[in-house]
């Protein structure tokens, strides 16, 4: 893990890296290193369990123009692209090994799918911030809950997840062997309304072996 910090200490804010330094999970740092190299964010922001981090993301979403303020205090709104609504069955795939199959579902070979999605994601965060969030999908500490890590360049997406899910940064700090789901998201090129522009490149892929969702 020290290799991770030596690699990125001159590229990213030390305060954000120090939030990650509290976590001792080799699999997490393998995941982060791969996608930070692939996406090449110009900065990172780690959402710890400090309430100030959640406030920062919310304010950043408004400042970025991804959300707007409502008259009611502390409430905001967000508009998606007109054509980026609901589910996209045509571009949704479950990535499977060569000898696997799931009838009645859209599937793709894992190697082919990862190659395609990685090429679409390559360099997408140049000039942007990568938000790194730690969440519990279910009550903290419950045997039925799953831990998850989200990477995104959308302050709106991170703000939404902060609202929807419980912050689990502390669980990652406590448990160096924590197992977790992984989610990697990028908005791609944006239009003047701060919504995704190139919808032809929209993909929703689920890598079952890697426990990773891509969008």
C-alpha positions as CSV (number, residue, x, y, z in Angstrom):
1,X,0.0,0.0,0.0
2,X,2.9,2.3,0.6
3,X,3.6,2.0,-3.2
4,X,0.1,3.4,-3.8
5,X,0.9,6.5,-1.7
6,X,4.3,7.0,-3.1
7,X,2.8,6.8,-6.6
8,X,0.1,9.4,-6.0
9,X,1.5,11.7,-3.3
10,X,2.7,14.3,-5.7
11,X,-0.4,14.1,-7.9
12,X,-3.2,14.4,-5.3
13,X,-4.0,16.4,-2.1
14,X,-2.3,14.9,0.9
15,X,-5.3,15.5,3.1
16,X,-7.4,13.3,0.9
17,X,-4.7,10.6,0.7
18,X,-4.5,10.6,4.5
19,X,-8.2,9.7,4.7
20,X,-7.3,6.6,2.6
21,X,-4.2,5.9,4.7
22,X,-6.4,5.1,7.7
23,X,-7.7,2.1,5.7
24,X,-5.5,-1.1,5.6
25,X,-7.2,-3.1,2.8
26,X,-5.0,-4.4,0.0
27,X,-7.8,-5.2,-2.4
28,X,-9.2,-1.7,-2.0
29,X,-5.9,-0.1,-3.0
30,X,-5.5,-2.5,-6.0
31,X,-9.0,-1.3,-7.2
32,X,-8.3,2.4,-6.6
33,X,-4.8,2.3,-8.2
34,X,-6.2,0.6,-11.4
35,X,-9.0,3.0,-11.9
36,X,-7.2,6.1,-10.9
37,X,-4.6,5.2,-13.5
38,X,-7.3,4.5,-16.1
39,X,-9.5,7.5,-15.5
40,X,-6.7,9.9,-14.6
41,X,-8.7,12.3,-12.4
42,X,-7.1,15.7,-11.8
43,X,-8.1,15.6,-8.1
44,X,-9.7,13.2,-5.7
45,X,-12.2,13.7,-2.8
46,X,-12.7,11.0,-0.2
47,X,-16.0,11.0,1.6
48,X,-15.1,10.0,5.1
49,X,-17.5,9.8,8.1
50,X,-16.9,13.5,8.8
51,X,-20.3,15.3,8.2
52,X,-18.3,18.2,6.6
53,X,-17.4,15.9,3.7
54,X,-21.1,15.3,2.9
55,X,-21.7,19.0,3.1
56,X,-18.8,19.6,0.7
57,X,-20.2,17.2,-1.9
58,X,-23.7,18.8,-1.6
59,X,-22.3,22.3,-2.1
60,X,-20.1,21.2,-4.9
61,X,-23.1,19.7,-6.7
62,X,-24.8,23.1,-6.7
63,X,-21.5,24.9,-7.6
64,X,-20.9,22.5,-10.5
65,X,-24.4,23.2,-11.8
66,X,-25.4,19.5,-11.5
67,X,-28.0,20.5,-8.9
68,X,-30.0,23.7,-8.3
69,X,-31.4,25.2,-5.1
70,X,-35.1,25.1,-4.3
71,X,-36.8,27.8,-2.3
72,X,-37.0,25.4,0.6
73,X,-33.8,25.5,2.6
74,X,-31.4,22.6,2.2
75,X,-33.3,21.2,-0.8
76,X,-32.0,20.8,-4.3
77,X,-33.1,19.5,-7.7
78,X,-31.4,17.7,-10.6
79,X,-32.4,17.2,-14.2
80,X,-31.2,14.3,-16.4
81,X,-30.9,14.4,-20.1
82,X,-34.3,14.1,-21.8
83,X,-33.2,10.8,-23.4
84,X,-31.4,9.4,-20.4
85,X,-34.4,8.2,-18.4
86,X,-35.3,4.9,-16.7
87,X,-33.5,1.7,-17.7
88,X,-31.5,1.1,-20.8
89,X,-32.0,-2.6,-21.6
90,X,-30.2,-2.4,-25.0
91,X,-26.9,-1.3,-23.4
92,X,-27.1,-3.3,-20.2
93,X,-25.0,-6.5,-20.0
94,X,-24.0,-9.0,-17.4
95,X,-20.4,-10.1,-18.0
96,X,-19.8,-13.8,-17.9
97,X,-17.0,-16.3,-18.3
98,X,-16.7,-18.3,-21.5
99,X,-18.6,-21.4,-20.2
100,X,-21.3,-19.4,-18.3
101,X,-24.8,-18.4,-19.5
102,X,-27.9,-16.7,-18.1
103,X,-31.0,-17.3,-20.1
104,X,-33.4,-14.5,-20.8
105,X,-30.8,-11.9,-19.9
106,X,-28.4,-9.7,-22.0
107,X,-24.9,-11.2,-21.5
108,X,-21.5,-10.5,-22.9
109,X,-18.1,-12.3,-22.5
110,X,-16.2,-10.9,-19.5
111,X,-13.0,-10.3,-21.4
112,X,-14.8,-8.5,-24.2
113,X,-17.0,-6.4,-21.9
114,X,-14.1,-5.3,-19.7
115,X,-12.0,-4.3,-22.7
116,X,-14.9,-2.2,-24.1
117,X,-15.9,-0.5,-20.9
118,X,-12.3,0.3,-19.9
119,X,-11.7,1.9,-23.3
120,X,-14.8,4.1,-22.9
121,X,-13.7,5.1,-19.4
122,X,-10.0,5.8,-20.3
123,X,-9.0,9.4,-19.4
124,X,-12.6,10.4,-18.7
125,X,-11.7,12.2,-15.5
126,X,-9.0,14.4,-16.8
127,X,-9.8,17.9,-15.5
128,X,-12.3,16.5,-13.1
129,X,-12.6,15.3,-9.5
130,X,-13.0,11.6,-8.6
131,X,-15.3,11.2,-5.6
132,X,-14.6,8.1,-3.6
133,X,-17.4,7.0,-1.3
134,X,-17.8,4.1,1.2
135,X,-21.2,2.8,1.8
136,X,-23.2,0.0,3.5
137,X,-26.1,-1.4,1.5
138,X,-28.2,-2.1,4.5
139,X,-27.9,-1.4,8.3
140,X,-24.3,-0.9,9.5
141,X,-23.0,-4.2,11.0
142,X,-25.9,-6.3,9.8
143,X,-25.1,-9.8,8.4
144,X,-27.5,-9.0,5.6
145,X,-25.7,-5.8,4.5
146,X,-23.0,-5.4,1.9
147,X,-20.2,-2.9,1.9
148,X,-19.5,-1.0,-1.3
149,X,-17.1,1.6,-2.8
150,X,-18.3,4.1,-5.4
151,X,-16.0,6.0,-7.8
152,X,-17.6,8.8,-9.8
153,X,-16.9,12.2,-11.3
154,X,-20.4,13.4,-10.6
155,X,-21.0,15.4,-7.5
156,X,-24.7,14.8,-8.0
157,X,-24.3,11.0,-8.1
158,X,-22.2,11.1,-4.9
159,X,-24.6,13.4,-3.2
160,X,-27.5,11.0,-4.1
161,X,-25.6,8.1,-2.6
162,X,-24.9,9.9,0.6
163,X,-28.6,10.5,0.9
164,X,-29.6,6.9,0.0
165,X,-27.0,4.8,1.8
166,X,-25.3,4.7,5.1
167,X,-21.7,5.9,5.3
168,X,-19.4,3.0,6.0
169,X,-16.0,4.6,5.9
170,X,-15.5,3.6,9.5
171,X,-16.2,-0.1,8.7
172,X,-13.4,0.0,6.2
173,X,-11.1,1.6,8.8
174,X,-12.0,-1.1,11.4
175,X,-11.8,-4.2,9.2
176,X,-8.7,-4.6,6.9
177,X,-10.2,-7.7,5.4
178,X,-13.6,-6.1,4.5
179,X,-15.2,-7.6,1.4
180,X,-16.9,-5.0,-0.8
181,X,-18.8,-4.4,-4.0
182,X,-17.3,-1.9,-6.5
183,X,-19.0,0.7,-8.6
184,X,-17.3,2.8,-11.3
185,X,-19.2,5.7,-12.9
186,X,-18.4,8.5,-15.2
187,X,-20.7,11.1,-16.8
188,X,-18.6,11.3,-20.0
189,X,-18.8,14.6,-22.0
190,X,-21.5,17.0,-20.7
191,X,-23.8,19.4,-22.5
192,X,-24.7,23.0,-21.5
193,X,-27.2,21.6,-19.0
194,X,-24.5,19.6,-17.2
195,X,-26.1,16.3,-18.4
196,X,-24.5,13.4,-20.3
197,X,-24.1,14.3,-24.0
198,X,-22.9,11.2,-25.8
199,X,-25.7,8.7,-25.0
200,X,-24.5,6.4,-27.7
201,X,-21.7,5.5,-25.4
202,X,-23.9,4.7,-22.4
203,X,-23.2,1.3,-20.9
204,X,-24.4,-0.5,-17.8
205,X,-22.2,-3.5,-17.3
206,X,-22.0,-5.9,-14.3
207,X,-18.9,-8.0,-13.8
208,X,-20.0,-10.8,-11.6
209,X,-16.5,-12.3,-11.1
210,X,-15.1,-8.9,-10.2
211,X,-18.1,-7.8,-8.1
212,X,-18.1,-4.6,-10.1
213,X,-20.8,-2.5,-11.7
214,X,-19.9,0.0,-14.4
215,X,-21.9,2.9,-15.8
